[in-house]
Amino acid sequence: MDKKVLGLKDFLKKAAENEEKKVRIAHIDVEGFGLIEFVRPREGVMIDYLEEITETVDITKEKTHEEENGKKKVSVVKENTKVKIRGLIEAAEKFVYLCCPMLQAKETLAEYSHVSPYEVPTAIFGHNLTIELAGKLNDKFDGSEARKKVKEEIKN
């Protein structure tokens, strides 16, 4: 089966179709607040968030070997995970802030002038909810949630 080389017009049409499929606005039910509107950030912001949270997690594997009949074999594999919580919180704060127009509003910033703008989400929602929101937003905007729903539909 020969595939036709995509021309510029078709390429741009396909790119526009893919762009239209992306979730632009998400309404998330935030515990203690209700539905809040969040806006898809630029791709660079999403990449920064993923890079920053990746840098906060350090996973090490420790293998214990034992010899049996002259052959070495792994008897125990222990995995240790360290999370730099400050880095995780800072990445989540920035991501949530950049996705939420209400957090960026002049009135909100005036009310929370005692903290930096990126710290406003934590001042309002607390650390745990801010981290949770960042995860939900990432899932919504990168398509993970849509892929999960499609898989569920296929299973059913």
C-alpha positions as CSV (number, residue, x, y, z in Angstrom):
1,M,0.0,0.0,0.0
2,D,1.6,3.2,-1.1
3,K,1.1,6.3,1.0
4,K,0.7,9.7,-0.6
5,V,3.1,12.4,0.5
6,L,1.2,15.0,2.4
7,G,1.2,18.4,0.8
8,L,1.4,21.7,2.7
9,K,-2.3,22.5,2.5
10,D,-3.2,19.0,3.8
11,F,-0.5,19.2,6.5
12,L,-1.9,22.6,7.7
13,K,-5.4,21.2,7.6
14,K,-4.4,18.2,9.7
15,A,-2.5,20.4,12.2
16,A,-5.6,22.6,12.6
17,E,-7.8,19.5,13.1
18,N,-5.4,18.2,15.8
19,E,-5.4,21.6,17.4
20,E,-9.2,21.7,17.5
21,K,-9.3,18.3,19.3
22,K,-7.3,19.7,22.3
23,V,-9.1,20.6,25.4
24,R,-8.9,24.4,25.8
25,I,-11.0,25.0,28.9
26,A,-11.6,22.6,31.8
27,H,-14.1,23.0,34.6
28,I,-12.8,21.1,37.7
29,D,-14.8,20.6,40.8
30,V,-12.4,21.8,43.5
31,E,-13.1,20.5,47.0
32,G,-14.5,23.2,49.2
33,F,-14.9,25.6,46.3
34,G,-17.0,24.1,43.5
35,L,-16.5,24.3,39.8
36,I,-13.5,26.4,38.8
37,E,-12.5,27.2,35.2
38,F,-9.0,26.5,34.1
39,V,-7.5,27.4,30.7
40,R,-5.0,25.2,28.8
41,P,-1.5,26.7,29.1
42,R,1.1,27.0,26.4
43,E,2.9,23.8,25.5
44,G,6.1,25.2,27.0
45,V,4.3,25.6,30.4
46,M,3.2,22.0,30.3
47,I,6.7,20.8,29.4
48,D,8.2,22.9,32.2
49,Y,5.7,21.4,34.7
50,L,6.6,17.8,33.6
51,E,10.3,18.5,33.7
52,E,10.1,20.1,37.1
53,I,8.1,17.3,38.7
54,T,10.4,14.7,37.1
55,E,13.4,16.5,38.7
56,T,11.7,16.2,42.2
57,V,11.6,12.4,42.2
58,D,14.7,10.3,42.7
59,I,14.2,6.6,42.3
60,T,17.1,4.2,43.2
61,K,17.1,0.4,42.9
62,E,19.2,-1.7,45.1
63,K,19.9,-5.3,44.2
64,T,21.1,-7.9,46.5
65,H,23.0,-10.8,44.9
66,E,23.5,-14.3,46.3
67,E,25.5,-17.1,44.9
68,E,24.0,-20.5,44.3
69,N,26.0,-23.3,42.7
70,G,28.6,-20.8,41.5
71,K,26.0,-18.6,39.8
72,K,25.1,-15.1,40.9
73,K,21.4,-14.4,41.0
74,V,19.4,-11.4,42.3
75,S,17.6,-12.3,45.5
76,V,16.1,-9.0,46.4
77,V,15.4,-5.8,44.5
78,K,14.7,-2.9,46.7
79,E,13.4,0.3,45.2
80,N,13.8,3.6,47.1
81,T,12.0,6.7,46.1
82,K,12.8,10.2,47.4
83,V,10.6,13.1,46.6
84,K,11.7,16.7,47.0
85,I,8.4,18.0,48.3
86,R,9.4,21.7,48.0
87,G,10.1,21.3,44.3
88,L,6.9,19.3,43.8
89,I,4.8,22.0,45.5
90,E,6.6,24.8,43.6
91,A,6.0,23.1,40.2
92,A,2.3,22.5,41.1
93,E,1.8,26.1,42.3
94,K,3.2,27.6,39.1
95,F,1.2,25.2,36.9
96,V,-2.1,25.8,38.6
97,Y,-1.5,29.5,38.7
98,L,-0.8,29.7,35.0
99,C,-3.9,27.7,34.2
100,C,-6.4,29.6,36.4
101,P,-7.5,33.1,35.3
102,M,-9.2,33.7,38.7
103,L,-5.8,33.2,40.5
104,Q,-4.2,35.7,38.1
105,A,-7.0,38.3,38.6
106,K,-5.9,41.7,40.1
107,E,-8.4,41.3,42.9
108,T,-7.0,37.9,43.9
109,L,-3.4,39.2,43.7
110,A,-4.3,42.2,45.8
111,E,-5.9,40.0,48.4
112,Y,-2.9,37.8,48.6
113,S,-0.2,40.5,48.2
114,H,1.8,39.0,51.1
115,V,2.8,36.0,48.9
116,S,4.3,35.8,45.4
117,P,1.8,35.2,42.6
118,Y,2.9,31.5,42.2
119,E,2.3,30.9,45.9
120,V,-1.3,32.1,45.6
121,P,-2.7,28.6,44.8
122,T,-1.2,27.1,47.9
123,A,-2.3,30.1,50.0
124,I,-5.9,29.4,48.8
125,F,-6.1,25.7,48.3
126,G,-3.3,24.3,50.5
127,H,-0.4,22.1,49.5
128,N,-2.2,18.8,48.9
129,L,-5.0,20.2,46.9
130,T,-2.7,22.3,44.8
131,I,-0.6,19.2,43.9
132,E,-3.8,17.3,43.2
133,L,-5.1,20.0,41.0
134,A,-1.9,20.2,39.0
135,G,-2.2,16.5,38.3
136,K,-5.8,16.8,37.2
137,L,-5.0,19.7,35.0
138,N,-2.1,17.9,33.4
139,D,-4.3,14.8,32.7
140,K,-7.1,17.0,31.2
141,F,-4.8,19.1,29.0
142,D,-2.4,16.4,27.8
143,G,-5.2,14.0,26.8
144,S,-4.5,11.3,29.4
145,E,-8.0,11.6,30.7
146,A,-9.5,11.3,27.2
147,R,-7.3,8.2,26.5
148,K,-8.5,6.6,29.7
149,K,-12.2,7.2,28.8
150,V,-11.7,5.7,25.3
151,K,-10.0,2.6,26.8
152,E,-12.9,2.3,29.3
153,E,-15.5,2.5,26.4
154,I,-13.6,-0.1,24.4
155,K,-13.5,-2.5,27.4
156,N,-17.3,-2.1,27.8
